[in-house]
């Protein structure tokens, strides 16, 4: 990929903390390609074993609402959204998140989205009986901001293997559900839908010359 592209990654808090949390650690800065990180893995590769990110690469991290992205229209060449949409509780909210991605990506720009699939492989530990679920979420204590003493006051059923365990909402997507949702936005083209290891992936493009949708007003603006 051209290193001059403006790329937006929309992510949520995972087992290893938020993108912002990871950016505060030496390991996280290596993963995100921060040139302030002087330490490099042995052999010159990145933490994941792939080629190291060039030193001039810069990144910015912001905590924001994916339903009201704090960016101007047509700001990014491409967007990656991994494991976010399935945590939004209604179809209206999931559609609004798609509308916001459409708004901030440039005409001709690409959007790649991955979500959990309802159709899990037989080998998966997760087998869903319905699409709306509460699933265990493990937050490693080193990313929780709690002291070991404070974390020790949690109930036993919320402690497991050095992590804090919570229940988190997840809407698992059925085949063709995400493309159907995307096609309701005029000018957003579905290039393909792929299934991979219990996830649906969708590749979208914004038509060139398409006007950006109006940003949803914030609560302050609406009031």
N, C-alpha and C positions, 0 to 999 in steps of 0.2 A: 504494500500500500504506500502511496505517496506520503512522505513524512510531512508535507506541507498542508495536508488536509486538516480541517477542523472537525474533530471527532467528539461526540458526546456519548458518554456511557451513563446510563440511568440504572442505578443499582439500589438494592435494599440492604438492610443489616442482615448478615448471614452468621454462620457459626463462628466466623473469625472476626466479627465486629463490622462496623461500617467502613466504607471506603475511606472516610476521614480518619477513623481510628487507625486503620492500617498505614495511612500516610504519615502518622506520627512515629512509627517504628522504623528501625533500620531495615528490617526485612520487608516491611510494607513499601518503603521508598524504592527498594530494588525492584519489587513487583510492579510498581507504578512507573518506573523509569525516571525517578527523580535524580537529577544530576548532583544534588547535595549528598547523595549516598555515595561515599567514596569506596566502600567495601564492595567487592565483586565476588561472585562465587568462583570456586576453583575452575580453571579451564576457560574462564572468560565468559561462561554462559550465564543465563539468568537463573533465578531460583527454580523455575520450572524445568530447566535443562535446555531451553531454547536459546537462540542468539540474544545477547544482551542488548538492551535498548540504547541507542546512541546517546552520548552525553548531552547534546544540545536539546534533547526532548524535554519539554516542559509540560506540567499538568497543573490544573487548578481543581480544587475540591470544594463543593458547596453542598450544604444540607438544604433540601428544598422539597416542595410538594410536587409530585409528578403530575398532579391535576392542574397545577398553575406554575409551570416552569418559569424561572426568573430570567429568561433570555429573550432577546428581540426576535422578531420574525426572520425566517430564512438565515439563521445564524450558522448552521452546521452543514458540512458536506455529507455526513453520515451519522447515524445513531445506532448504538447497541443497547438493547434493553434485555437483561438476563434475569429471569426469576423474579419479576416485579408484578406483572399484570395479574398473576394468579392470586396475589394477596389482596386485591381490591374486591370488596364484598358484593358489589352489584354490577350488572351489565352496563348501567349508565356511567358508573365510575370508570370501568374498563374502557368504554368508548371515549370518555373525556380524556383519558391518558393517551389514547391513540391520536385524538385530535390535537393534543398539545405536541406530540412528536411530529405530526404533519406540519404544524405551524412553524416550528423552529428549524426544520430541515430545509435545505435549499431545493429549488426546483431541479429535478434530475438526481437528487440525493437518495441514498439508500438507507433503509431501516431494517435491522435484524432483531427479531424478538424471539425469545425462548420462554416457554411456560411448561409447567408440569402437565402430563397427559393423564386422562382418565384411563386410557388403555395401557396398563403397565405390563411389562414382560413377566412371565411366570417366575423368573428368578428374583424379581424385586421383592423387597421386604414390605413394600407398600402396595396393597391391593384395595382399591376403592370400591365401595358399594354405592356411593352417591357422589355428586360433583362438588357439593359444598361440605367442607370438612374442617375439623380442628386437628392439627397435627403437632406433635412434640417438636419444639425448637430448642436447640442446645446452644447456649451462649457461653463460650469459654470465659472463665473467671478473669483472665488477664485482660479481657476487653470490656468487662462489665463496669469498671469504675468503682467496684466495691472493694473494701478491704477484706482480707481473709476472715476477720472477725465478724464483719457484717454479713458476709456471705454465709457464714456458719449458722446464722440464725434462721436461714430458710428452712422450710419444711423438708423432711427427708425425701418426699417424693418429687421435690424440685431440685435435688442435688444428685448428680450422676457423673462419675468419672471426672471430677474436677471442673464440671460445667454446671451452669444454672439451666434448668429445664422449664420452659413455658409452653403453653398451648397457643398456636398461631393459626389464624384463618387461612384456608387455601381453597380456591375454586379450581378444580382440575378440568382442563379443557378436553372436550371430545373432538374427534376428527372433524375437520371443516368448520369448527366453531369460530376459530380466530380469523380465518379468511372471510367468513360471512360477516363478522363484525367490521373488518377492515374495509370491505366493499361498500359499506354504508357511507363512507367518506368520499365524496366526489373528488377525483384527481389522485387518489391513492391507489396505486396498481399493485395487485398481488402477483409477484413473479413466481413464487413456488412455496409449497408447504412440505416440510420434511419431518420424519419421525426418527428420533435417535435416543436410544437408551431411556425410554420412559418420558421423553420430552417431545413436545411439538415445537418446531422452529419454522418461522415464516420470514420470507424476504420480501420487502415492500419497496416501492420507489414512488417518489412524488413527481408527477408530470411536470415537465419544464413549462415555465410560463404560468403555472398555477398560482393563484393568489393565496396567501396564508390566511388561515381562519383567525378570527378575532380571539385574543387571549381571554380566558375566563376572568372576570373581575375578582379581586380579593375581597375578603369580608369588609375591610376598611373602605375600599372603593365602592362596594355595593351599598354600604351604609351612608 
